Amino acid sequence: MRKLDLNDSIGTLIFLTSKSMEGAAEYEIKSKLGLTSSQWKVILALNLFDGLSQRELADKIYVDGSTLVPVIDKMEKNGLLERRPDPKDRRNNRIYLTKKSESIVDSIVEIILQLRKMFYKGLSKDDLELMRPSLKKIIDNVDKFLNTSKSESS
């Protein structure tokens, strides 16, 4: 019988790296700003792409659209974002940051940048730059595989 050591696989290492970094960011941002992971991700996504639909926003933060509904509802209630009718399709809404959430963006970014300094300790800029194209290539290859597999099964 063949054996596969998942603990030393690139995929597992990437997953664990991502989850541990995300967990640390969740902890820091929650303890310092009182925001959940979904909330600060929504704020950062809208800071880059203000006026997204719920579907677009869900895609940007890699969550299912239906799980985003209560997050958006709570954030709207707390004055962090607002829904406005889509001028091109009145059946849909667009989601925008409010002044209140815009003032939080710099704090979120500062926390993340400080964490990155700690996480990347011992790695040179060259080390980090070498990783980027390799990781992007893996993502691209996975996407191609999934798109091919999905089109073949349709």
C-alpha positions in Angstrom: 0.0 0.0 0.0 1.3 3.4 -0.9 1.6 6.1 1.7 1.3 9.9 1.4 2.8 12.2 4.0 0.5 15.1 4.0 2.4 16.9 6.8 5.3 17.7 4.4 3.2 18.5 1.3 3.4 21.9 -0.3 -0.4 22.1 -0.2 -0.6 21.3 3.5 2.2 23.8 4.3 0.5 26.5 2.3 -2.9 25.8 4.0 -1.3 25.8 7.5 0.6 29.0 6.7 -2.6 30.7 5.5 -4.7 29.5 8.4 -2.2 30.4 11.1 -1.7 33.9 9.6 -5.4 34.4 9.3 -6.0 33.2 12.8 -3.4 35.6 14.2 -5.0 38.5 12.3 -8.4 37.5 13.5 -7.3 37.5 17.1 -5.4 40.9 16.8 -8.2 42.7 15.0 -10.9 41.3 17.2 -9.1 42.2 20.4 -8.0 45.7 19.2 -11.0 46.8 17.0 -13.8 44.4 18.0 -14.3 43.3 14.4 -14.9 39.7 13.3 -12.9 38.2 10.5 -15.7 38.6 8.0 -16.3 42.2 9.0 -12.7 43.4 8.5 -12.4 41.4 5.3 -15.6 43.2 4.0 -14.2 46.5 5.0 -10.9 45.9 3.2 -12.6 44.6 0.1 -14.9 47.6 -0.1 -12.0 49.9 0.5 -10.5 48.5 -2.7 -13.7 48.0 -4.7 -16.4 50.3 -3.2 -20.0 49.7 -4.4 -19.9 45.9 -4.9 -22.9 43.7 -5.1 -23.3 41.0 -2.4 -22.2 38.3 -4.9 -19.1 40.3 -5.9 -18.3 41.0 -2.3 -18.6 37.3 -1.4 -16.3 36.4 -4.3 -13.7 39.0 -3.2 -13.5 37.6 0.4 -13.9 33.9 -0.7 -17.2 33.2 1.2 -20.6 31.9 0.1 -23.0 34.7 -0.6 -25.6 33.5 1.8 -23.2 33.5 4.8 -22.5 37.1 4.1 -26.1 38.3 4.6 -26.1 38.4 8.4 -22.6 40.0 8.4 -23.8 42.7 6.1 -27.0 43.2 8.1 -25.0 43.6 11.3 -22.5 45.9 9.8 -25.3 48.1 8.3 -27.0 48.2 11.7 -23.7 49.3 13.3 -23.2 52.0 10.7 -20.1 50.4 9.0 -21.7 50.1 5.6 -24.8 50.9 3.6 -26.8 49.3 0.9 -27.9 51.5 -2.0 -30.0 50.5 -5.0 -28.0 49.4 -8.0 -28.6 52.1 -10.6 -28.4 49.5 -13.4 -30.6 46.9 -11.8 -33.1 48.1 -9.1 -33.6 44.5 -7.9 -30.0 44.5 -6.5 -28.2 46.6 -4.0 -24.6 47.9 -4.0 -22.7 47.9 -0.8 -20.6 51.0 0.3 -18.4 51.9 3.2 -19.5 54.6 5.5 -17.3 57.4 7.0 -17.3 55.3 10.2 -15.8 52.2 8.5 -13.4 54.3 6.4 -11.8 55.6 9.6 -11.1 52.0 10.6 -9.3 51.0 7.4 -5.9 52.4 8.5 -6.1 50.6 11.8 -6.8 47.3 10.1 -4.0 47.8 7.6 -1.5 48.8 10.4 -2.3 45.7 12.4 -1.8 43.5 9.3 1.5 45.2 8.4 2.8 44.7 11.9 1.9 41.1 11.9 3.6 40.6 8.5 6.8 42.0 10.0 6.7 39.3 12.7 5.6 36.5 10.3 8.2 37.3 7.7 11.1 37.6 10.2 14.2 35.8 8.9 13.0 36.0 5.3 14.6 38.4 3.0 12.7 40.5 0.4 14.2 38.3 -2.2 12.9 35.1 -0.4 9.4 36.6 -0.4 9.6 37.8 -4.0 10.7 34.3 -5.1 7.6 32.7 -3.5 5.1 35.0 -5.1 5.3 33.7 -8.8 5.5 30.1 -7.7 2.4 30.4 -5.5 0.6 32.3 -8.3 1.5 29.6 -10.7 0.1 26.9 -8.4 -3.2 28.9 -8.1 -3.4 29.3 -11.8 -2.8 25.6 -12.4 -5.5 24.6 -9.8 -7.9 27.1 -11.4 -7.3 25.6 -14.9 -7.8 22.1 -13.5 -11.1 23.1 -11.8 -12.4 24.9 -14.9 -11.5 22.0 -17.2 -13.1 19.5 -14.8 -16.2 21.5 -14.3 -16.7 22.0 -18.1 -16.2 18.3 -18.7 -18.8 17.3 -16.1 -21.4 19.7 -17.5 
